[in-house]
């Protein structure tokens, strides 16, 4: 009898320790060079990228930026997001969710060097669907040779207010 109770107790503990990936519902999308993207197909632009030039009179910088649109947010702080990372719905310091643009790379004309992201990486995002926020990610490539950002793919959690694992 004790073995049966222990066995049932062990099964309950194992089932209560499921990882977030077991319950994660998502919808992955791929892109082919769009300048703006709609993650959830609601005909509302969620993110876009731009190349901006800023001058202080002595130097001119080109900055490649991603912009959240329509109350979408980008995670700032710990910048490296990789496959297997968990995007936290409530950001932990020093990270924070923001609705303003994120500079990914900049080119300084007086020294001819790019700084910041170059190559393929992920950014953590939140989108607003029916007044609920959903965590997700955008895989993008910063192409400094051609001065552009390429949106490669995205995914987000169909369950609102939940963490999300990059996969």
BAFI-22120 format. One line per field, with one value per residue (C-alpha): x, y, z; residue number from 1. Coordinates in steps of 0.25 Angstrom, whole numbers, m for minus. Layout:
c1 <- (X	...)
c2 <- (Y	...)
c3 <- (Z	...)
num <- (NUM	...)
//
This chain:
c1 <- (0	11	18	5	3	18	16	4	11	24	15	8	21	27	14	15	29	26	35	28	31	21	9	15	6	12	11	24	25	36	39	45	51	39	42	30	24	10	13	m1	m8	m17	m14	m7	8	15	30	37	52	58	72	73	85	88	98	105	111	125	121	109	104	95	87	79	67	55	42	31	17	3	7	17	29	44	52	64	75	82	83	87	75	78	70	66	65	52	46	40	27	31	45	56	66	74	64	52	41	39	31	42	52	64	77	84	96	102	112	121	126	138	144	137	133	120	117	107	100	105	99	87	81	68	61	50	37	23	10	m3	m15	m29	m23	m14	1	8	23	31	43	48	60	67	80	87	93	103	109	96	91	78	71	65	54	56	45	37	28	20	12	m3	m5	m5	3	12	27	32	44	52	52)
c2 <- (0	10	7	10	23	27	23	32	43	42	43	56	62	59	64	77	80	81	91	103	97	86	96	106	109	117	121	122	131	133	146	149	163	172	185	184	171	167	156	151	154	164	174	183	186	181	184	192	195	208	214	228	238	247	258	266	276	268	254	247	234	224	216	203	203	193	201	195	199	200	197	186	185	181	176	184	180	166	167	153	144	130	117	111	124	128	141	146	153	161	166	164	176	180	177	185	185	198	204	212	208	199	203	190	196	209	214	226	233	239	225	216	205	199	196	188	176	170	157	148	149	150	161	158	165	166	169	174	164	169	177	165	164	152	149	145	147	152	146	157	159	172	174	185	183	187	196	189	179	166	160	145	139	141	134	137	131	129	129	143	148	136	134	128	120	123	111)
c3 <- (0	3	m10	m17	m10	m12	m27	m29	m21	m30	m43	m37	m34	m48	m55	m47	m52	m66	m74	m81	m94	m91	m91	m100	m112	m123	m138	m145	m158	m168	m176	m189	m188	m182	m176	m166	m161	m155	m145	m143	m156	m151	m162	m152	m153	m141	m144	m155	m157	m162	m166	m160	m162	m150	m151	m140	m150	m150	m152	m158	m152	m159	m149	m152	m143	m140	m137	m129	m134	m128	m113	m117	m108	m109	m98	m94	m85	m86	m101	m105	m108	m113	m116	m103	m95	m87	m90	m77	m78	m66	m69	m58	m55	m62	m74	m77	m87	m95	m107	m113	m124	m122	m129	m134	m141	m144	m155	m151	m164	m158	m155	m165	m154	m151	m136	m130	m136	m149	m154	m149	m135	m128	m121	m110	m113	m107	m116	m112	m116	m111	m100	m95	m97	m103	m102	m115	m123	m136	m143	m151	m159	m158	m172	m170	m184	m190	m179	m175	m166	m171	m163	m164	m155	m143	m133	m121	m110	m113	m98	m92	m81	m81	m82	m96	m100	m112	m121)
num <- (1	2	3	4	5	6	7	8	9	10	11	12	13	14	15	16	17	18	19	20	21	22	23	24	25	26	27	28	29	30	31	32	33	34	35	36	37	38	39	40	41	42	43	44	45	46	47	48	49	50	51	52	53	54	55	56	57	58	59	60	61	62	63	64	65	66	67	68	69	70	71	72	73	74	75	76	77	78	79	80	81	82	83	84	85	86	87	88	89	90	91	92	93	94	95	96	97	98	99	100	101	102	103	104	105	106	107	108	109	110	111	112	113	114	115	116	117	118	119	120	121	122	123	124	125	126	127	128	129	130	131	132	133	134	135	136	137	138	139	140	141	142	143	144	145	146	147	148	149	150	151	152	153	154	155	156	157	158	159	160	161	162	163	164	165	166	167)
//
